[in-house]
Amino acid sequence: MSTPSEDPRLRFARTDRASGPGTPDLDVTLPTADPAATLHLPPPEAEAAEGETRFGPGVPGAQDTAEDRATGIWRGTVTADVPSGVASRRPRPWWRRELRFLLVVVAVVVAVVLGMRSCTVAGLHVLGAKVTAPEVGRCAKTVVVTGVLRTDGHPGTVDYRWKRSDGTASAVLHQTVGRNVKSSAVVLRWSFDGRGTMKATATLEVLSPDRVTASAAFTYTCS
């Protein structure tokens, strides 16, 4: 193994001036410096001049890629460039963006409501009813009571029934009404038998499309 060379700058020689042992060293004489061990440093001004590099206005930074810029704008860390003289536009509120859709929805709802209303209005309606009883002769066997339905001229069907004062009622009957017909007649045939006197009342009840009631009274006599 090789022994590292000794630094010449660390060598020194001692000169003993005392005659006895234990006398401390008084003088230290350094040997002549070895030129190979001398380090010559340049002057501070020259080093600064040689190591200095000058630029123009500044050192340009690394150019951002389009993807990095888009990401920065989305995160809010980078402001999008706006041409001078052009004001930045604020995003429209949500209700303005959805205004067209809302108007379409409202128009559809209104059309449906008006359509349903027109269908309802266009149906048959019973505006009123009237019942008429004839003059009843003595000991008459059958009395014909007539009811008149007053309608609005639309076609349809009227459901009705007759009720008598003796506590009986007919089944639900149906009267078909044609277009532009505004008056329809329905009849009740009430039969009598026996002797005596009875005051009778016939009532016409309209069940649909509207509920209307009308009645008439007459007296049966037979002696």
Phi and psi restraints in degrees (value plus and minus 20) as a CYANA .aco file:
   2 SER   PHI    -100.2   -60.2
   2 SER   PSI     124.3   164.3
   3 THR   PHI    -111.6   -71.6
   3 THR   PSI     110.6   150.6
   4 PRO   PHI     -80.2   -40.2
   4 PRO   PSI     121.3   161.3
   5 SER   PHI     -87.5   -47.5
   5 SER   PSI     125.4   165.4
   6 GLU   PHI    -100.8   -60.8
   6 GLU   PSI     120.1   160.1
   7 ASP   PHI     -89.1   -49.1
   7 ASP   PSI     101.6   141.6
   8 PRO   PHI     -80.6   -40.6
   8 PRO   PSI     -46.4    -6.4
   9 ARG   PHI     -90.8   -50.8
   9 ARG   PSI     -34.1     5.9
  10 LEU   PHI    -115.2   -75.2
  10 LEU   PSI     -25.6    14.4
  11 ARG   PHI     -99.2   -59.2
  11 ARG   PSI     120.6   160.6
  12 PHE   PHI    -169.5  -129.5
  12 PHE   PSI     141.1   181.1
  13 ALA   PHI    -144.0  -104.0
  13 ALA   PSI     122.1   162.1
  14 ARG   PHI    -125.4   -85.4
  14 ARG   PSI     122.3   162.3
  15 THR   PHI    -139.2   -99.2
  15 THR   PSI      96.5   136.5
  16 ASP   PHI    -102.5   -62.5
  16 ASP   PSI      98.4   138.4
  17 ARG   PHI    -121.9   -81.9
  17 ARG   PSI     -39.9     0.1
  18 ALA   PHI    -103.2   -63.2
  18 ALA   PSI     134.9   174.9
  19 SER   PHI    -113.2   -73.2
  19 SER   PSI     -34.1     5.9
  20 GLY   PHI    -143.0  -103.0
  20 GLY   PSI     142.3   182.3
  21 PRO   PHI     -90.3   -50.3
  21 PRO   PSI     140.7   180.7
  22 GLY   PHI      60.0   100.0
  22 GLY   PSI     -22.6    17.4
  23 THR   PHI     -99.8   -59.8
  23 THR   PSI     109.7   149.7
  24 PRO   PHI     -86.8   -46.8
  24 PRO   PSI     136.4   176.4
  25 ASP   PHI     -87.9   -47.9
  25 ASP   PSI     115.0   155.0
  26 LEU   PHI    -127.1   -87.1
  26 LEU   PSI     -56.2   -16.2
  27 ASP   PHI    -145.1  -105.1
  27 ASP   PSI     124.1   164.1
  28 VAL   PHI    -145.4  -105.4
  28 VAL   PSI     102.3   142.3
  29 THR   PHI    -131.1   -91.1
  29 THR   PSI      99.6   139.6
  30 LEU   PHI    -102.1   -62.1
  30 LEU   PSI     121.5   161.5
  31 PRO   PHI     -92.6   -52.6
  31 PRO   PSI     149.5   189.5
  32 THR   PHI     -87.0   -47.0
  32 THR   PSI     114.7   154.7
  33 ALA   PHI     -85.4   -45.4
  33 ALA   PSI     120.7   160.7
  34 ASP   PHI    -100.8   -60.8
  34 ASP   PSI     106.2   146.2
  35 PRO   PHI     -79.8   -39.8
  35 PRO   PSI     -50.0   -10.0
  36 ALA   PHI     -89.5   -49.5
  36 ALA   PSI     -41.9    -1.9
  37 ALA   PHI    -114.7   -74.7
  37 ALA   PSI     -19.5    20.5
  38 THR   PHI    -104.1   -64.1
  38 THR   PSI     110.1   150.1
  39 LEU   PHI    -123.8   -83.8
  39 LEU   PSI      95.8   135.8
  40 HIS   PHI    -115.1   -75.1
  40 HIS   PSI      94.6   134.6
  41 LEU   PHI    -115.5   -75.5
  41 LEU   PSI     118.5   158.5
  42 PRO   PHI     -90.6   -50.6
  42 PRO   PSI     138.3   178.3
  43 PRO   PHI     -81.9   -41.9
  43 PRO   PSI     129.1   169.1
  44 PRO   PHI     -76.3   -36.3
  44 PRO   PSI     -57.7   -17.7
  45 GLU   PHI     -86.5   -46.5
  45 GLU   PSI     -62.3   -22.3
  46 ALA   PHI     -86.2   -46.2
  46 ALA   PSI     -61.0   -21.0
  47 GLU   PHI     -83.3   -43.3
  47 GLU   PSI     -61.1   -21.1
  48 ALA   PHI     -86.4   -46.4
  48 ALA   PSI     -57.7   -17.7
  49 ALA   PHI     -87.8   -47.8
  49 ALA   PSI     -59.9   -19.9
  50 GLU   PHI     -92.1   -52.1
  50 GLU   PSI     -53.7   -13.7
  51 GLY   PHI    -111.6   -71.6
  51 GLY   PSI     -22.7    17.3
  52 GLU   PHI    -106.5   -66.5
  52 GLU   PSI     114.7   154.7
  53 THR   PHI    -143.9  -103.9
  53 THR   PSI     105.7   145.7
  54 ARG   PHI    -126.4   -86.4
  54 ARG   PSI     125.1   165.1
  55 PHE   PHI    -141.2  -101.2
  55 PHE   PSI    -199.3  -159.3
  56 GLY   PHI    -100.4   -60.4
  56 GLY   PSI    -145.9  -105.9
  57 PRO   PHI     -82.1   -42.1
  57 PRO   PSI     -46.6    -6.6
  58 GLY   PHI     148.1   188.1
  58 GLY   PSI     152.2   192.2
  59 VAL   PHI    -108.0   -68.0
  59 VAL   PSI      97.1   137.1
  60 PRO   PHI     -88.2   -48.2
  60 PRO   PSI     119.1   159.1
  61 GLY   PHI     -98.7   -58.7
  61 GLY   PSI     155.6   195.6
  62 ALA   PHI     -86.0   -46.0
  62 ALA   PSI     117.4   157.4
  63 GLN   PHI     -93.2   -53.2
  63 GLN   PSI     110.8   150.8
  64 ASP   PHI     -93.3   -53.3
  64 ASP   PSI     122.8   162.8
  65 THR   PHI     -98.7   -58.7
  65 THR   PSI     143.3   183.3
  66 ALA   PHI     -81.8   -41.8
  66 ALA   PSI     -55.4   -15.4
  67 GLU   PHI     -87.9   -47.9
  67 GLU   PSI     -61.9   -21.9
  68 ASP   PHI     -84.4   -44.4
  68 ASP   PSI     -59.8   -19.8
  69 ARG   PHI     -86.5   -46.5
  69 ARG   PSI     -62.2   -22.2
  70 ALA   PHI     -82.6   -42.6
  70 ALA   PSI     -60.0   -20.0
  71 THR   PHI     -85.0   -45.0
  71 THR   PSI     -60.7   -20.7
  72 GLY   PHI     -84.8   -44.8
  72 GLY   PSI     -60.1   -20.1
  73 ILE   PHI     -83.7   -43.7
  73 ILE   PSI     -60.5   -20.5
  74 TRP   PHI     -85.6   -45.6
  74 TRP   PSI     -57.3   -17.3
  75 ARG   PHI    -101.4   -61.4
  75 ARG   PSI     -32.3     7.7
  76 GLY   PHI      69.4   109.4
  76 GLY   PSI     -16.1    23.9
  77 THR   PHI    -106.0   -66.0
  77 THR   PSI     -35.4     4.6
  78 VAL   PHI    -145.9  -105.9
  78 VAL   PSI     114.8   154.8
  79 THR   PHI    -114.5   -74.5
  79 THR   PSI     110.8   150.8
  80 ALA   PHI     -86.3   -46.3
  80 ALA   PSI     121.5   161.5
  81 ASP   PHI     -91.2   -51.2
  81 ASP   PSI     109.9   149.9
  82 VAL   PHI    -137.9   -97.9
  82 VAL   PSI     106.8   146.8
  83 PRO   PHI     -76.1   -36.1
  83 PRO   PSI     124.8   164.8
  84 SER   PHI     -82.1   -42.1
  84 SER   PSI     120.7   160.7
  85 GLY   PHI      67.0   107.0
  85 GLY   PSI     -25.7    14.3
  86 VAL   PHI    -131.4   -91.4
  86 VAL   PSI      98.6   138.6
  87 ALA   PHI     -96.1   -56.1
  87 ALA   PSI     120.6   160.6
  88 SER   PHI     -89.5   -49.5
  88 SER   PSI     118.2   158.2
  89 ARG   PHI    -111.0   -71.0
  89 ARG   PSI     112.4   152.4
  90 ARG   PHI     -98.5   -58.5
  90 ARG   PSI     127.4   167.4
  91 PRO   PHI     -85.7   -45.7
  91 PRO   PSI     119.2   159.2
  92 ARG   PHI     -86.7   -46.7
  92 ARG   PSI     124.5   164.5
  93 PRO   PHI     -83.4   -43.4
  93 PRO   PSI     138.2   178.2
  94 TRP   PHI     -81.4   -41.4
  94 TRP   PSI     -55.5   -15.5
  95 TRP   PHI     -89.1   -49.1
  95 TRP   PSI     -47.1    -7.1
  96 ARG   PHI     -95.4   -55.4
  96 ARG   PSI     -54.9   -14.9
  97 ARG   PHI     -87.4   -47.4
  97 ARG   PSI     -53.8   -13.8
  98 GLU   PHI    -116.5   -76.5
  98 GLU   PSI     -10.2    29.8
  99 LEU   PHI     -82.8   -42.8
  99 LEU   PSI     -61.7   -21.7
 100 ARG   PHI     -82.9   -42.9
 100 ARG   PSI     -62.2   -22.2
 101 PHE   PHI     -84.1   -44.1
 101 PHE   PSI     -61.4   -21.4
 102 LEU   PHI     -84.7   -44.7
 102 LEU   PSI     -59.4   -19.4
 103 LEU   PHI     -84.6   -44.6
 103 LEU   PSI     -58.6   -18.6
 104 VAL   PHI     -84.2   -44.2
 104 VAL   PSI     -62.9   -22.9
 105 VAL   PHI     -82.6   -42.6
 105 VAL   PSI     -64.1   -24.1
 106 VAL   PHI     -83.4   -43.4
 106 VAL   PSI     -60.9   -20.9
 107 ALA   PHI     -82.7   -42.7
 107 ALA   PSI     -60.8   -20.8
 108 VAL   PHI     -85.0   -45.0
 108 VAL   PSI     -63.1   -23.1
 109 VAL   PHI     -82.9   -42.9
 109 VAL   PSI     -64.1   -24.1
 110 VAL   PHI     -82.7   -42.7
 110 VAL   PSI     -60.8   -20.8
 111 ALA   PHI     -84.0   -44.0
 111 ALA   PSI     -60.4   -20.4
 112 VAL   PHI     -85.4   -45.4
 112 VAL   PSI     -63.8   -23.8
 113 VAL   PHI     -83.4   -43.4
 113 VAL   PSI     -65.0   -25.0
 114 LEU   PHI     -85.0   -45.0
 114 LEU   PSI     -57.1   -17.1
 115 GLY   PHI     -84.3   -44.3
 115 GLY   PSI     -63.1   -23.1
 116 MET   PHI     -84.5   -44.5
 116 MET   PSI     -59.7   -19.7
 117 ARG   PHI     -86.5   -46.5
 117 ARG   PSI     -60.0   -20.0
 118 SER   PHI     -85.9   -45.9
 118 SER   PSI     -56.2   -16.2
 119 CYS   PHI     -86.1   -46.1
 119 CYS   PSI     -58.6   -18.6
 120 THR   PHI     -88.1   -48.1
 120 THR   PSI     -62.8   -22.8
 121 VAL   PHI     -86.0   -46.0
 121 VAL   PSI     -54.5   -14.5
 122 ALA   PHI     -94.0   -54.0
 122 ALA   PSI     -31.4     8.6
 123 GLY   PHI     -95.4   -55.4
 123 GLY   PSI     150.6   190.6
 124 LEU   PHI     -90.2   -50.2
 124 LEU   PSI     117.7   157.7
 125 HIS   PHI    -150.5  -110.5
 125 HIS   PSI     119.0   159.0
 126 VAL   PHI    -114.6   -74.6
 126 VAL   PSI      95.8   135.8
 127 LEU   PHI    -106.3   -66.3
 127 LEU   PSI     -42.3    -2.3
 128 GLY   PHI     158.6   198.6
 128 GLY   PSI     153.5   193.5
 129 ALA   PHI    -168.2  -128.2
 129 ALA   PSI     133.9   173.9
 130 LYS   PHI    -163.1  -123.1
 130 LYS   PSI     118.2   158.2
 131 VAL   PHI    -139.3   -99.3
 131 VAL   PSI     114.3   154.3
 132 THR   PHI    -147.8  -107.8
 132 THR   PSI     111.4   151.4
 133 ALA   PHI    -128.4   -88.4
 133 ALA   PSI     117.2   157.2
 134 PRO   PHI     -99.1   -59.1
 134 PRO   PSI     154.4   194.4
 135 GLU   PHI     -90.5   -50.5
 135 GLU   PSI     109.3   149.3
 136 VAL   PHI    -121.0   -81.0
 136 VAL   PSI     103.3   143.3
 137 GLY   PHI     -97.6   -57.6
 137 GLY   PSI     147.8   187.8
 138 ARG   PHI     -86.9   -46.9
 138 ARG   PSI     114.1   154.1
 139 CYS   PHI      36.6    76.6
 139 CYS   PSI      15.7    55.7
 140 ALA   PHI     -87.2   -47.2
 140 ALA   PSI     121.4   161.4
 141 LYS   PHI    -104.0   -64.0
 141 LYS   PSI     -58.0   -18.0
 142 THR   PHI    -157.0  -117.0
 142 THR   PSI     114.6   154.6
 143 VAL   PHI    -134.4   -94.4
 143 VAL   PSI     106.8   146.8
 144 VAL   PHI    -119.4   -79.4
 144 VAL   PSI      94.3   134.3
 145 VAL   PHI    -121.2   -81.2
 145 VAL   PSI     111.8   151.8
 146 THR   PHI    -132.2   -92.2
 146 THR   PSI     113.2   153.2
 147 GLY   PHI    -135.4   -95.4
 147 GLY   PSI     122.1   162.1
 148 VAL   PHI    -139.0   -99.0
 148 VAL   PSI     103.7   143.7
 149 LEU   PHI    -117.5   -77.5
 149 LEU   PSI     106.5   146.5
 150 ARG   PHI    -123.7   -83.7
 150 ARG   PSI      96.9   136.9
 151 THR   PHI    -136.3   -96.3
 151 THR   PSI     156.0   196.0
 152 ASP   PHI    -115.9   -75.9
 152 ASP   PSI     -13.6    26.4
 153 GLY   PHI      76.5   116.5
 153 GLY   PSI     -28.2    11.8
 154 HIS   PHI    -105.4   -65.4
 154 HIS   PSI     127.5   167.5
 155 PRO   PHI     -94.5   -54.5
 155 PRO   PSI     134.5   174.5
 156 GLY   PHI     144.1   184.1
 156 GLY   PSI    -186.3  -146.3
 157 THR   PHI    -147.5  -107.5
 157 THR   PSI     117.0   157.0
 158 VAL   PHI    -127.9   -87.9
 158 VAL   PSI     108.4   148.4
 159 ASP   PHI    -120.3   -80.3
 159 ASP   PSI     111.3   151.3
 160 TYR   PHI    -172.6  -132.6
 160 TYR   PSI     153.4   193.4
 161 ARG   PHI    -175.3  -135.3
 161 ARG   PSI     141.1   181.1
 162 TRP   PHI    -127.4   -87.4
 162 TRP   PSI     120.0   160.0
 163 LYS   PHI    -144.2  -104.2
 163 LYS   PSI     116.4   156.4
 164 ARG   PHI    -129.8   -89.8
 164 ARG   PSI     135.1   175.1
 165 SER   PHI     -90.7   -50.7
 165 SER   PSI     -32.7     7.3
 166 ASP   PHI    -103.3   -63.3
 166 ASP   PSI     -14.1    25.9
 167 GLY   PHI      75.3   115.3
 167 GLY   PSI     -17.4    22.6
 168 THR   PHI    -120.8   -80.8
 168 THR   PSI     137.5   177.5
 169 ALA   PHI    -164.8  -124.8
 169 ALA   PSI     128.5   168.5
 170 SER   PHI    -100.7   -60.7
 170 SER   PSI     149.2   189.2
 171 ALA   PHI     -91.6   -51.6
 171 ALA   PSI     152.1   192.1
 172 VAL   PHI     -91.7   -51.7
 172 VAL   PSI     103.9   143.9
 173 LEU   PHI    -127.0   -87.0
 173 LEU   PSI     143.2   183.2
 174 HIS   PHI    -150.5  -110.5
 174 HIS   PSI     111.8   151.8
 175 GLN   PHI    -140.1  -100.1
 175 GLN   PSI     100.6   140.6
 176 THR   PHI    -107.6   -67.6
 176 THR   PSI     111.2   151.2
 177 VAL   PHI    -137.9   -97.9
 177 VAL   PSI     108.3   148.3
 178 GLY   PHI    -104.3   -64.3
 178 GLY   PSI     152.8   192.8
 179 ARG   PHI     -86.8   -46.8
 179 ARG   PSI     120.2   160.2
 180 ASN   PHI      48.0    88.0
 180 ASN   PSI     -10.6    29.4
 181 VAL   PHI    -110.9   -70.9
 181 VAL   PSI     103.9   143.9
 182 LYS   PHI    -134.3   -94.3
 182 LYS   PSI     -17.6    22.4
 183 SER   PHI    -169.7  -129.7
 183 SER   PSI     108.1   148.1
 184 SER   PHI    -153.6  -113.6
 184 SER   PSI     118.9   158.9
 185 ALA   PHI    -125.0   -85.0
 185 ALA   PSI     118.3   158.3
 186 VAL   PHI    -149.0  -109.0
 186 VAL   PSI     130.2   170.2
 187 VAL   PHI    -148.8  -108.8
 187 VAL   PSI     134.3   174.3
 188 LEU   PHI    -144.6  -104.6
 188 LEU   PSI     106.6   146.6
 189 ARG   PHI    -124.4   -84.4
 189 ARG   PSI      92.9   132.9
 190 TRP   PHI    -130.3   -90.3
 190 TRP   PSI      97.4   137.4
 191 SER   PHI    -117.9   -77.9
 191 SER   PSI     122.9   162.9
 192 PHE   PHI    -147.4  -107.4
 192 PHE   PSI     134.3   174.3
 193 ASP   PHI    -174.7  -134.7
 193 ASP   PSI     118.1   158.1
 194 GLY   PHI      88.6   128.6
 194 GLY   PSI     158.9   198.9
 195 ARG   PHI    -127.6   -87.6
 195 ARG   PSI     130.8   170.8
 196 GLY   PHI     115.5   155.5
 196 GLY   PSI    -191.3  -151.3
 197 THR   PHI    -150.9  -110.9
 197 THR   PSI     114.1   154.1
 198 MET   PHI    -164.8  -124.8
 198 MET   PSI     111.7   151.7
 199 LYS   PHI    -110.8   -70.8
 199 LYS   PSI     101.2   141.2
 200 ALA   PHI    -136.7   -96.7
 200 ALA   PSI     129.8   169.8
 201 THR   PHI    -152.7  -112.7
 201 THR   PSI     108.6   148.6
 202 ALA   PHI    -129.6   -89.6
 202 ALA   PSI     110.5   150.5
 203 THR   PHI    -141.2  -101.2
 203 THR   PSI     110.0   150.0
 204 LEU   PHI    -119.6   -79.6
 204 LEU   PSI     101.8   141.8
 205 GLU   PHI    -133.5   -93.5
 205 GLU   PSI      96.7   136.7
 206 VAL   PHI    -109.9   -69.9
 206 VAL   PSI     104.1   144.1
 207 LEU   PHI    -115.2   -75.2
 207 LEU   PSI     -56.5   -16.5
 208 SER   PHI    -179.1  -139.1
 208 SER   PSI     133.9   173.9
 209 PRO   PHI     -96.3   -56.3
 209 PRO   PSI     -31.2     8.8
 210 ASP   PHI    -150.8  -110.8
 210 ASP   PSI     135.1   175.1
 211 ARG   PHI    -115.8   -75.8
 211 ARG   PSI      95.4   135.4
 212 VAL   PHI    -155.2  -115.2
 212 VAL   PSI     123.4   163.4
 213 THR   PHI    -152.0  -112.0
 213 THR   PSI     118.8   158.8
 214 ALA   PHI    -168.6  -128.6
 214 ALA   PSI     132.3   172.3
 215 SER   PHI    -168.5  -128.5
 215 SER   PSI     145.6   185.6
 216 ALA   PHI    -169.9  -129.9
 216 ALA   PSI     129.3   169.3
 217 ALA   PHI    -140.6  -100.6
 217 ALA   PSI     130.8   170.8
 218 PHE   PHI    -171.4  -131.4
 218 PHE   PSI     147.9   187.9
 219 THR   PHI    -141.6  -101.6
 219 THR   PSI     109.2   149.2
 220 TYR   PHI    -119.7   -79.7
 220 TYR   PSI     111.4   151.4
 221 THR   PHI    -157.3  -117.3
 221 THR   PSI     113.4   153.4
 222 CYS   PHI    -173.9  -133.9
 222 CYS   PSI     103.3   143.3
